[in-house]
Amino acid sequence: MTTTTPTGQETPAKRPGIFRRLYDWVVGWAETPYAVPALLVLAFAESSFFPIPPDVLLIALCIGDVRKSFRFALWCSIGSLLGGIAGYGIGMFLWEHVQQFFFDYIPGVNAHSYERVQHLYEDWDFAVVFAAGFTPIPYKVITITAGVFAINFPMFVLASALSRSARFFLVAWLFRHYGPSIKDFIERRFALVTIAGTALLVGGFVAIKYLL
């Protein structure tokens, strides 16, 4: 494929980067009969290693059939929770064998984030898991390190279930009430909304810990 410059010369078109190609591939599943299974698999994979968040396919499906938004959010939540549990298992049982692979190839997983999360877990284990599940913080970093540091498993499952379902059902609710017109807001401002909500939640935990 080529493009034409203002001088009339043809130059090779710039090939999209790997993440853009992955993004387009993920969104493309929305036009297939396997869209819901793909959403489930994507949500599962993103919780431990895949770089593209399931929100992009969830949004595409909600645009296609807003009446099924909550159904899509449910499958997305189930897949993400199961993937989080798998990530916990990777951290607990396989970390010594896969550590370098994750540091080298999985976005958001590196020695710095690994050490930082270790310190955060000491006082804020529930809040850390919830924040990663609800905000743009790479959830996979938390699922894997939760297993590495063997944080309380039932607490991890509860925090993951609450945060991931809250995130995906919030997207579904916005589409149900505002329709496809909300798409630009979600893509541009949703991160700020989730961060603000999580800040309020964490502030509540701090108040409970130090004032009661």
N, C-alpha and C positions, 0 to 999 in steps of 0.2 A: 504494500500500500504506500502511496506517495501523497504529498501535499504540494500545492503550488505557492511559491513565495510571491510577494508583490512585484518582483522583477520578471515573473513568468517562469522561473526555474523550478523544476520539480526536485523535491528532496524527500528522502524516506520519512514516513510518518513516525513520530515517537511512539514506541511501544509502551503501553501502560505498565506500571510497576507491578511486582508480584502481589502486593496487598490489594491493589485496585482490581487485578484479575480475579483474585480470590473473592473480593467483595461482589463483583459482577456475577461470578459463578454461584455464590450463595443466593443472591437475589433471584437469579434465573430459576431456582427451584420453585418459586412462587407460581410459575406458569405451568407446572407439571402436575400430574395426578398424585405425585408422591410428596407434595408440599408439606403436609403435616408430619409424615415420618421423617422428612429431611429436617424439619424444625426440631423434632425430638432429638435426632442424632447430633445436629449442630449444637444445641444447647448442652448436650452431654459432653461433646468434645471440647467446647470452649471453656468448660469448667476445669480442664486439666492441661490442655496443650494447644488447642486451635486458636489462632489469633483474631478471627472475626467474631464479634459478639452476635448472639442470636437475635438481638433487637432488630437488626437490619432485615432479616427474613420475617420476623414477627410483624414489623411495620408494613412490609409489602403484602402480607396476607391480610392484615386488617384493612388495608386500602382496598383489596380485592373483594372482601366480603365483611363489612363492618359488623354485621349481625352475629358473626361467629368470633368476634374479637376475644371474648372471655374464654371460649373453647381453645383458641390458639394460645392464649396466655397460660391456660392450665397445662397444656402439653409442654410448653416451653419451660414452665416451672418444674414439672416432673423430670424432664430431661436434665435440667441444670442441677437439680438436687442430686440425682443419681450420679451425674458427672462429678459433682463435688465430693461425694462419698468415694468415688473411684480415685479422685485426686488425693484424698486423705489416705487411701490405701497405698497409692504410689509413694507418698511421703513416708509412710510408716514402714513399708516392707521393701521398697525397691530403690530408695533414694541413693544409696551408695553406688548403685549400678547405673543410674540414669542422671545423676547430678550434673555431670559435665555437658550432656546433651541438652538439658534444659537451660543451662547457663549460656550455651552457644547459640541455640536456635529458637527458643521460645521467648517472644517479646514480653518484657516485664519481669522475667525471672532471671535474676543475676545475683552475684555475691552480695552486693550492697542491699538490695531489697530483702534478701534472705536474712542478713544480720539485723536489719532494722526491725523486721517483723518479729524476730525472736525476742527483742526487748519489749515490744508492744504487748506481746502475749502475756507477759509477766503480770500485768495489772488489768488489761482491758481485753481479755480473750473474747467475750461475747460481742463487745462493741466493735472489735477489729473485724470479726467475721461478718457481722451485720453491715458494717460500713462498706466492705469490699463487695458484698452481695448486692447492695442497693445502689452504689455509686459507680462511676467509671474506673475506680481502682481495679487493676487486674485481679479478678476473682481467683484465677488459677494460682497466683502467688500464695494466696491465703489457704486454699484447699490443700495444696501440697505441703506447705510449711506447718499447717495444723497437724498433719500426720507425722512430719519429721519430729516436731516437738511434743507429740502425743498429748495435745490438749484434750479436755474432756469430750468424748465422742458424742454423747447425747446432746450436750450443749452446742457442739458444732452443727449437728443436724438441725436442731431447733433454730439456731440463728440463721443458718443457710435457708431453711424452708421459709422463714418469715421474710427475710430480706429479698430473696429471689422472686418469690411470689408477689411481694409488694411492688417490686420494680416492674414486672411484666404485666401484672393486672392494672397498674397505674397507666401504662401505655394503652392497654385495651380499653380502660375506662375513658381515657381522653378521646380515643377514636369513636367509641360508642356515643359520646355526648357532643363531640364537635365535628366528627367526620374527617375525611381525608385532608381538610384544610389545616388540621393541627399538625400535619407532617413536618412542616418547616420549623415550627416551634419545638417539637420533640428533638429534631436533629440539631438545632442551634442552641436551645436553652435547657433541654432536659437535664443535662449534666449539672447545671447550676442548681436546678430545683432539687435534685437528689442529694447534692452535697449540702445544701442548706437544711434539708430535712434531717440528714444524718447528723449534722452539727448540733441541731436541737436535741436529738436523741442522746448523743454523747454528752451534751451539757447536762441532761437529766441524770445520766449515770454519775457524773462528777458530783452533782449536787447531793445525790443519794449517799454517795460514798463518804463525802466530807462534812455534810451537814446533819446527817441523821446518826 
